[in-house]
Amino acid sequence: MKTPPLKECPVCHKAVRKVFSAVYMPKHLKKVNVRDATNKGFTVLKKTSKGEYEVHKPDRGI
């Protein structure tokens, strides 16, 4: 977007400023479920050696 930055609030007409903060990155509490990821259309890769990956095929067990 090429709109100019706001200098005042359009509602209360007070001065505004840009505030920088850290990006929120939640920690995942559970491991990736390969079968669920595959069912939802994702391709899951498994590392075989340094710099090499292959398509991971989930076990057919429980």
N, C-alpha and C positions, 0 to 999 in steps of 0.2 A: 504494500500500500504506500502511496506517495503523499499521504496527508501530512501537513505540518504538525509538529508536536504541540500539545496543549500547553498554554501558559497560565490558564485559569480554569477553574471548574465551571462547566456550563450551567450548573444548577445554582451553586451558592456564590460563584464569582470570586472565590478565594484562589490565591496562587497555588500552583501544583508543582511538584518536582519528581523526577524519575528516581526510583529507589531500586537498587540492585540487591538481590539476595541469592542464596544458594538454591540450586534446583533440588526438588524433593524426589528422591529415589528410594522407594520402599524396598526393604530387604525381603526376599522371598523366603517364606517359612517352610515350604515343602518343595521337594524335588519335582522336576518336570515329569509328567506322566506321558510316556512315549505313545501309548495307545490313544489317549485322549488327543494329543497333539496331532497324530496322524489322522484321526477321525475328523478333526476340524480343518484339515487341508494343509497342514504344515509338513514340510519334509524335515525329518530329524536325521542329523548326521552324527556319526560316531567316529572319534579320532582313532585311527589305526596305528599311525606312527607320526613322527615329526613332520608336520605339514601335509599329511595325507588323511583324508576322511572318506568314509563310505556311508551309503544310506543304511540307517539302522532299521532293522526289521524286528518288531516286538515279538516276544515269546508267545506261544499260543496257550500257555498254562494259565494258572489263576492269577 
